[in-house]
Each structure stands twice: as structure tokens, then as C-alpha cells.
Amino acid sequence: MHRCFPKIFIFLDHYINEIFNNNNKNIGIIYRNYKDRNREKELIKIAKECKKKRYLLFVSNDIKLFYKVKADGIYIPSFNKSQKFANLENKKTLILGSAHNQKEIHKKITQNCELIFLSPLFYVAKSKKYLDLYKFNNIAIRNKKNIIALGGITENNLRKLKLLHIKGFAGIRMFKKKPAILKAGFYKE
């Protein structure tokens, strides 16, 4: 089944007001916070704003929170190899996953992920390896899946994304910086 997905995904671990001051409707929010004690409160606040702004909301790795806030989908990180998300009761649930290589992409396909975040595209400080344009494109084209670019995307290399075979892009750090939030939020193809 073909579905429409946002072109821009923002990973949040807490509420950031500037994200929701954006007029772009083509945004998906992925709530990814595993340690905070107040994560349920934060997620409820984010869910209310997502409903107002008509952003799709995805909860990372937690089915209970997913059902509690009536999110649009679930996000399965690359470290999660279980099949527990593959048979979600609600067929309208969107399942997203992340991968770093071909082997992990195959795992995400078996987990019924409709959209796969492939990372890191560009250099990031926490990882010595990154795919870069050629290798990323090679993997994306070979898999015939909806691929989203993630990792190391900045204002300086945003234009390079037009060279890739992708359905959109995602960011973590780039959207936490105030100036980049507004510019990247208005990214046009």
C-alpha cells in the first residue's frame, strides 16, 4: 500500500517551541527519549502540538506510549532486532526504522518498516564511518524501499540531498539550533 509520508522528519527528545512555530505541514516528529522520567509528560505535550499542526507523530520503541498518545506510527531504532512491532493490530499504523548498512536494512524489511532511515550520510562526530553520497545512493537504489537520509546533514550540505534517491531527510542536531530550524523547516524540493 502506497502512503504519503512527510519529506522532513525531526527527532525530538523534549518539547522545542520553535519546531511548532513552523508553517510547513510536511513534517513528521519522532519522539526518541529513553531515559527521562518525565518523558510521558513531554510526549503528551508534543502530541497535542502535532495534532494542532497536523504533523505526523512517531514514538520510538515504546508500544504503550504509542497507544497512550494515539501516535501515527512507531519508530524502530537500528539496535532493536525484535519482531514485536511487525504485527501491530492497527493496520493504519506507520512503521519506520533506521539502519546503517545493507544487513540492517534487510532486518527492517522483515520488521515491516515502510520507511527506512539510512545513516550516517555525512560525517558525524560520534561515528568514524559514514556513507557519503555515492555509497548512500547505491544502497538506496538497490533496496527499492522508501529511504530517508539521516546523519550529518547541515545547512551547508542540504543542497546535496537533491542528488540522492530519497523520499526525504531527517535531522537531530540541525533542528535543535534556532537558525537552522527555520531554514530547514522551509526546505523545498
N, C-alpha and C positions, 0 to 999 in steps of 0.2 A: 504494500500500500504506500502510495506517494503522499508525503505530508509536507507542508510548508514549515520550514524552520527559520528562526532568526538568522541574520547574517553576522551579528555581533553577540558574543557571549562574554559575560563579566563574572568572574569568580569573586565572591564576597565571603568574608569570614565575620563581618559585622556590618551594621547599617551605615551607609555613607549617603548623606543627603544629596550631594551633588549628582550622584548617579540618577536619582529620580527627578532632578530638575531638567532633564534632557527631554526634548520633544520627539526624538526618534522612537518609533514604535517597533522597530526591527531589532529588538534586544531581548536576549534571554539571560536570566540571572541564575547562577549556580551557587547555592549556599553550601560552602565547604568549611565547616568548623567542627573539629572532632574533640576538642579539649575544654572549651569554655563551659562553665557551669550554667551560664545564662543563655546558652545557645538557643534554647526553645523560645525565650522571650524575643531575642534578636530575630529569629526566623519568623515569628508571628508578625513582628513589625515590618519586616521585609516583604512578607506575603501580602499584607494589606496594601502596601505601596505598589507591588507588582499588579495586583488586581485593579487598582485605580489607573495605573499607566498602561495596562494591558500588555505587560511584559510576561513572557513565559517564565515560570519558576521551576527550578530543578533542585532537588535535595540530594546531597551526596551521601551515599552509602547508609542510609537510615530509613527503613520502610515505615517505622512507627511515626517519625516526624513527617514523612511524605504524606501519609494518610491524615495526620492531625491538621496540617495546613492546607490540605487539598491541593497539593502542587500539581503541576502539569506533567512532571516526569521525574525520573530518578537518574542520577549520575553515578556511574560505577568507575572508581579510580583504577589505575593500572595495577595496583597491588592487590586488588580484590579479584581472586580467581574462582570464587564460588558461583554456583548456578542458581542461587536462591532468588535472584531478580528475574530470571528468564521466563518465569511463568506467572507474572503479575496478573491478578484477577481482572483488572480493568483494562480492556484492550485499547482504550484511548490513551493509556499511559505511554509517554515517550521515554525510551531508554537510551541514555547517552553513555559513552565510555571513553576512556583515554588509553593510549598505547604509545610505546616508544620505538617499536620495531615490528617487523612482519609477524613474528610469533605471537606477540601480544594482540595484534590486530585480529588474527585468527581466533584467539580466545574471546575477544569482544564480539565477534560474529556469532560464536556459539552461545554467548550470553544474550543474544537477540538485540544488540545495540543497533539502533537505526542511524546513529550519528557517532563518528569516532574522532576524538581529538588526538592528533598526531603531534608529538612534541619531543624535544625542543626543536623548533625550526631554526632559530638563530642562537647565537651564543648566550648562555645564562651562567651566572657565577657559580651556581650550585652543581652544575654538571660540566664535565670536561668534554663530553661528546655532544654534538648537535648535528642535525641532518643537513642543513643548508638547502638551497633551492633545488639543485639537481636531484639529490637523493630523495628529498621530500616528494618532489613531483613524481619520480619513478615509483615510489611506494603508493602514492595516492592514485595514480592512473591504473596501476596493476590490480588494485583491490576493488574497483567498481562499487565502492561504498561512498556514502556522504562523509567527506573528510573535512575537518576543521583544523586550521593552523593554530598552533599554540606554542609559546615559549620564545622569549627574547624579542618579541615584537615591540617596537618603539615607534615614536613619531618619525624617526629618521629612516626606518626601513619599511614603513607602512605601504609605500607605493610598490614595493617589490611583490607584494601579495597578489597583484594583478597578473603576475607571471605564473601563478600556481593553479593547479587543477583542484580548487577547493570550493566548498559551499559557504564559507565564512571564516571568521577568525575569532580568537578568544584571547583575553588578557587577564593578568592578575595584577602585577605591579603597575603596569601602564595606566590602569584606571584608578589607582589609588592616588596618583599625582593630580593635583587640581587642574592645571592647564591641559594635560593630556586627556582628561575625562571628557571635556567639552569637544575637543578637536576629533578624537577618535569616535566619540559618540555620533558625530555627524559625518562619518566616513561614507562616501558614496562610491558605487562601482563605476 
